[in-house]
Amino acid sequence: MVSGFWMRLGKFGLVLLGTYLLLAYILVVTIIIREELPIVDAGKVVSVLKTAQGTSTLEGQLRNVFGDPVPFGVVILDDQLVQADNTGAFRITNLNPGRFVLEIFAGDYARYTREIQIEEGINHPTIKYETGLWPQVFLVDFHIFYKGENEIFGMVGFANGTGDSIYIERASIIDPNGEVVTDVLHDNDGFQYYTDLSNRLAIIEEPQKALKWAPNMVQGGEFPPVRGYFPPGPYTIEVHYAFQEGHELGQYQVLTITDHLDLDNSWVPHLPLER
């Protein structure tokens, strides 16, 4: 009699505990959603717990204007919200065919808004280059490759996502031992090479020589082959840049990007991460 009572009381207690934990979980999730969604878009309510039953899927990879992957961006479509992984890959399921607005939010990139058509099955929108994410800051693109025995070359691009001109004073490529291999601008008439690519670029001679990069402009380029001994490993480009005031004072910020020089002789950038 006594043992049966305590068993029933114990079961009742477990039910209460389970109910409490469920309510606590719902409360925590609600708080998280309310805290995170205003950061994404204060004017849009998104249900991250939506249980849609559509037959279409949207999947792809977030990339910027240079074609480089952008990790951990937030993707919103048809009131569904997902976060891309560390390679920029994302997937949204249970969609219905139709016309929708795709929105993407990622770090130092501008809010991305684009209207897309969702068809039956799996949809793969292209999000790179002209349709890629545009930076709100100064962005550098750097890839280095073997051209042949004892010779390397590479790609160096710049994107000014700000509303002001940026002055690039140097762009030095440094090997794994910390030695400068070449300066993309000062060697091989690099200043003139970039200004020949666009009439929106200019060479400034005073108070020190610099490449004046126009606001809201992106341009890719290459540096010519360099001969020498180049072991495989991490190579870094060190870019010294400033806005007008910093340039006039000779005070430059330093931005570094690292790429790995491998022995596969492949010069095709972005290829290993294509999906």
C-alpha positions, -999 to 999 in steps of 0.1 A, spaced: 0 0 0 27 24 10 51 14 -18 23 19 -44 16 54 -31 52 64 -33 55 50 -68 25 70 -80 40 101 -63 73 95 -79 57 92 -114 38 124 -108 70 141 -98 87 130 -130 58 143 -151 61 177 -133 98 178 -138 95 169 -175 68 196 -179 91 222 -162 121 213 -184 100 216 -216 86 250 -205 121 262 -196 135 250 -230 107 269 -248 114 300 -228 151 299 -235 146 293 -272 121 322 -273 146 345 -256 174 335 -280 152 341 -310 140 375 -297 176 385 -291 190 373 -324 164 383 -349 165 420 -342 202 419 -352 192 403 -385 163 426 -394 142 445 -369 114 449 -394 110 412 -402 95 385 -381 110 350 -389 97 318 -375 128 295 -371 105 268 -358 84 267 -389 74 232 -400 67 237 -437 59 207 -459 69 219 -494 86 197 -520 115 221 -530 150 226 -516 174 256 -518 210 248 -514 242 266 -522 273 283 -510 278 319 -499 307 336 -517 318 372 -521 326 393 -551 359 375 -556 343 341 -554 358 333 -520 336 314 -495 319 335 -467 313 313 -436 285 314 -410 262 338 -429 225 338 -420 201 330 -449 164 338 -448 138 326 -474 101 321 -471 101 328 -433 128 301 -428 162 310 -413 193 289 -415 230 295 -408 257 286 -433 286 263 -422 323 272 -420 326 268 -458 295 290 -466 273 260 -475 236 262 -466 204 242 -472 167 251 -468 142 223 -472 104 220 -473 99 250 -497 70 255 -520 76 266 -556 72 303 -563 89 336 -563 106 346 -531 131 372 -517 164 357 -506 181 377 -478 216 371 -464 234 387 -435 271 380 -429 297 399 -408 313 428 -426 292 423 -458 263 444 -468 228 431 -464 221 409 -495 186 410 -510 176 392 -542 144 379 -557 147 343 -569 124 317 -584 120 284 -566 113 254 -588 103 218 -580 132 198 -567 166 212 -557 175 248 -566 211 260 -567 213 298 -569 247 314 -579 260 336 -551 295 347 -561 312 373 -583 286 397 -597 259 381 -576 281 376 -546 282 393 -512 295 429 -513 319 440 -485 312 471 -464 349 474 -456 382 471 -476 386 436 -488 417 419 -504 417 388 -525 449 367 -527 458 334 -544 493 321 -551 503 292 -574 533 274 -589 537 283 -626 565 259 -632 598 248 -617 612 275 -594 585 300 -605 553 313 -589 526 338 -599 492 347 -584 461 368 -582 456 399 -561 424 419 -561 410 447 -540 374 457 -532 366 490 -515 331 487 -500 333 520 -482 320 554 -494 355 570 -494 386 565 -515 413 542 -501 451 548 -507 471 515 -511 507 522 -504 521 487 -508 511 451 -511 541 428 -502 540 390 -506 559 373 -478 571 337 -478 569 312 -449 603 324 -436 591 360 -433 611 372 -464 595 396 -489 591 378 -523 577 407 -543 557 439 -539 527 437 -562 526 475 -567 562 486 -565 577 458 -586 571 453 -623 553 486 -626 524 473 -606 509 507 -601 505 513 -638 492 477 -643 462 484 -620 454 518 -634 453 504 -668 425 480 -657 402 509 -648 399 546 -653 385 548 -617 420 542 -603 448 567 -601 484 569 -590 492 594 -563 528 605 -560 526 628 -529 533 627 -500 542 591 -509 534 570 -539 500 551 -535 473 536 -556 440 556 -551 411 531 -551 377 546 -558 347 540 -534 324 511 -540 347 495 -565 361 459 -570 389 449 -594 408 417 -596 444 415 -610 475 393 -612 511 397 -603 536 384 -630 557 353 -625 585 355 -600 616 332 -602 634 317 -573 632 289 -547 597 288 -532 590 260 -507 553 250 -502 536 265 -472 517 296 -461 524 328 -480 510 361 -468 502 394 -486 506 424 -464 487 454 -476 493 489 -463 463 512 -468 447 543 -455 419 568 -461 429 603 -472 439 617 -438 460 587 -430 477 588 -464 486 625 -460 501 617 -425 519 586 -438 499 565 -413 487 532 -428 467 503 -416 480 468 -423 457 440 -436 471 405 -441 457 376 -460 473 341 -461 471 315 -489 489 281 -491 513 274 -519 509 238 -528 527 214 -552 496 205 -573 505 230 -600 468 240 -602 463 277 -608 425 276 -607 413 295 -576 383 286 -556 381 251 -573 384 229 -542 354 245 -525 331 246 -555 297 229 -549 
